[in-house]
Amino acid sequence: MSLDDATVRKIATLARIDVADADLAPLAKELSGIMSWIEQLQEVDTDSVEPMSGGTDMTLGWRKDAVSDGGHADKVLANAPESHEGFFGVPKVIE
C-alpha cells in the first residue's frame, strides 16, 4: 500500500503531530513500508493457532495468606528521618 502526501498529512492531523511539508515525502515512504509489513502479516494463516495469554503455560503459585508485621521493623525505621517508640516520627499538622 502506497500512501501519498495528503494521506500522511491527514494521519498527522488526526494524531495531532505537526509535520513540515519537507518531511511529508520521507514519512510517506516510511509509513508505506510499515503498511506493506502489515499486509504481509495478514497473509499468515493463524486459524489453527490457539489464543494464549503469554509465551508459556504458567500458573501462579499459592501462598498461605497470613498476617505478619514483616519482621523487619528495625530495618524499616533505620530509614526514617525521625522515629519514636517504634513508629515513624512526623511533624504535627493540625493544632
N, C-alpha and C positions, 0 to 999 in steps of 0.2 A: 504494500500500500504506500503510495507516494502522497505526501502532504505538501500543499502549496503554502505560500506565504500568508494568504488570507486565513487559511485554516489555523495556522500556527498563531497568528495574531489573535484569533477568536479564543483559542485554547489559553493563551497567555492572559487574555482579559478575564476569562472565567476563573483562572487560577489567581487572579489579581497580582500578576507579575508584569512589571514594566520591562519590555524588551525593545531595544533600539532597532531601528529599521535595518541597520547594517548587520545585526545579529539574527535576523529572521531566516535568511537562507541557510546558514550553518545549522541553526536549530531545527529547521525543517528537515534537513538531511539526517540529523541525529535522531529525531523522532520517527522518521520514516524507517530507519534501521531498527528501532525498537519495535515498531509495529510489524515489521517483517519477522522478527523473532517470535512475536506473539502469534502470528499466523502459522509459523512452524509448530509451535506448541499445540495449536488447535488440531493439528493433523495426527497427534499421538492418540492411539486407541487406549482409553482408560476404562472401558466397560467392564473388564474382568478384574479391576483393581478395587479392593475393598477400602472404604474410608478408614482412616486411622487418626488417632489424636496425637501421635508422636512417632519418633523413629523406631522405637522399640516397644514391646509389650511390657508395661511396668504396672505394678500395683504398689500402693503406698503401704508401708508397714504400720501396724497399730502399736501404740504405746499405752501404758497404763495412765489414766487420767488422774493424777494425784496432785493435790495442792501442796506446795512447798514454798519456803522463803528463798530458795535458790542456794542457800548455804554459803553465800559469799558477801555477807553484809559488810564485813571489814574492808574487803577489796573495793566494793562499790563506794563506801563512804570515804575511802582514801582519795577518790577523785573529787570529792565535794570541796568547794572553797571554804565551807564552814559546816560543822556538824555539832549537834547537841544530843547527848544521851542516846546515841544510836540512830538519829534521824538527821536529815538534811536541815541545815540552818538557813532560813530565808528571811529577808527583811520584812518587817510588818508593813502591810499595805493599807490597812483600814485602822483608823483611830478609834 
